[in-house]
Amino acid sequence: ELEELESNLSNLKSQLEEKEAEVKRLEDEIGAFRVRKERALELFEGLSGEEQKWVYFNRILAKKFFSVQADVLLGAGIITYLRIFTQKQRDRMEDKWKELIRRYNLKLADDFKFNAIFGDQLVIRQWIFNELPSDSFSIQNAIILHRSKKY
């Protein structure tokens, strides 16, 4: 009878070890799922911020979509015809062209800025870093040179 009890005790100990191993495995799995849950929540929060950013940029793009033809027309005119003039002369001609564009019912951006539309901000920063003067006229000249084809 003692052998039978020892055998039962031995079986119970092995079952206990199996159950403890299973509990350990399940605790590890729960820990892994907690980490996944935390990461998913962080990602979800980040994506909700991205949604707001996309809505904002979508509104901006929709607004700019209606003025792209006139903006490009004016910019092409500046690149093609006004590159040899001074800033004052360019500004005067640009104002006249804006009036003509509006007279023909083309939608021109209210805040048309040649440097912002045709310039690449990273390239402009590099130019300034390389000691190009940072005034608007110098940057506009550099953009015109960069965008122009040599004849």
KAGILIN-V607799 format. One record per residue. N is the residue number from 1. RES is the residue in three letters. SS is DSSP state (@ for helix, = for strand, . for the rest). OMEGA is omega in whole degrees, -180 to 180 (* if undefined). Layout:
n: <N;N>
res: <RES;RES>
ss: <SS;SS>
omega: <OMEGA;OMEGA>
//
This chain:
n: <1;2;3;4;5;6;7;8;9;10;11;12;13;14;15;16;17;18;19;20;21;22;23;24;25;26;27;28;29;30;31;32;33;34;35;36;37;38;39;40;41;42;43;44;45;46;47;48;49;50;51;52;53;54;55;56;57;58;59;60;61;62;63;64;65;66;67;68;69;70;71;72;73;74;75;76;77;78;79;80;81;82;83;84;85;86;87;88;89;90;91;92;93;94;95;96;97;98;99;100;101;102;103;104;105;106;107;108;109;110;111;112;113;114;115;116;117;118;119;120;121;122;123;124;125;126;127;128;129;130;131;132;133;134;135;136;137;138;139;140;141;142;143;144;145;146;147;148;149;150;151>
res: <GLU;LEU;GLU;GLU;LEU;GLU;SER;ASN;LEU;SER;ASN;LEU;LYS;SER;GLN;LEU;GLU;GLU;LYS;GLU;ALA;GLU;VAL;LYS;ARG;LEU;GLU;ASP;GLU;ILE;GLY;ALA;PHE;ARG;VAL;ARG;LYS;GLU;ARG;ALA;LEU;GLU;LEU;PHE;GLU;GLY;LEU;SER;GLY;GLU;GLU;GLN;LYS;TRP;VAL;TYR;PHE;ASN;ARG;ILE;LEU;ALA;LYS;LYS;PHE;PHE;SER;VAL;GLN;ALA;ASP;VAL;LEU;LEU;GLY;ALA;GLY;ILE;ILE;THR;TYR;LEU;ARG;ILE;PHE;THR;GLN;LYS;GLN;ARG;ASP;ARG;MET;GLU;ASP;LYS;TRP;LYS;GLU;LEU;ILE;ARG;ARG;TYR;ASN;LEU;LYS;LEU;ALA;ASP;ASP;PHE;LYS;PHE;ASN;ALA;ILE;PHE;GLY;ASP;GLN;LEU;VAL;ILE;ARG;GLN;TRP;ILE;PHE;ASN;GLU;LEU;PRO;SER;ASP;SER;PHE;SER;ILE;GLN;ASN;ALA;ILE;ILE;LEU;HIS;ARG;SER;LYS;LYS;TYR>
ss: <.;@;@;@;@;@;@;@;@;@;@;@;@;@;@;@;@;@;@;@;@;@;@;@;@;@;@;@;@;@;@;@;@;@;@;@;@;@;@;@;@;@;@;@;@;@;@;@;@;@;@;@;@;@;@;@;@;@;@;@;@;@;@;@;@;.;.;@;@;@;@;@;@;@;@;@;@;@;@;@;@;.;.;.;.;.;@;@;@;@;@;@;@;@;@;@;@;@;@;@;@;@;@;.;.;.;.;.;.;.;.;.;.;@;@;@;@;@;.;.;@;@;@;@;@;@;@;@;@;.;.;.;.;.;.;@;@;@;@;@;@;@;@;@;@;@;@;.;.;.;.>
omega: <178;178;179;179;178;178;177;179;178;177;-180;178;179;176;178;179;178;-179;178;177;178;177;178;179;179;177;177;179;177;178;179;179;176;179;178;180;179;179;179;178;177;179;-180;178;177;-180;178;174;178;179;179;179;180;177;179;-179;177;178;179;-180;179;179;-178;-179;-177;-177;-173;-179;-179;179;180;178;180;179;178;177;179;-179;-174;-170;-171;-175;-177;-174;176;-179;-179;180;178;-179;-180;180;179;178;178;-180;177;177;179;180;180;179;178;175;171;-178;178;179;180;-177;-179;176;-177;-176;-179;-176;-173;-179;174;-173;179;179;179;178;178;177;-179;177;178;172;167;177;-174;179;-174;-178;179;179;178;177;-180;178;180;178;-179;-176;-175;170;178;-178;*>
//
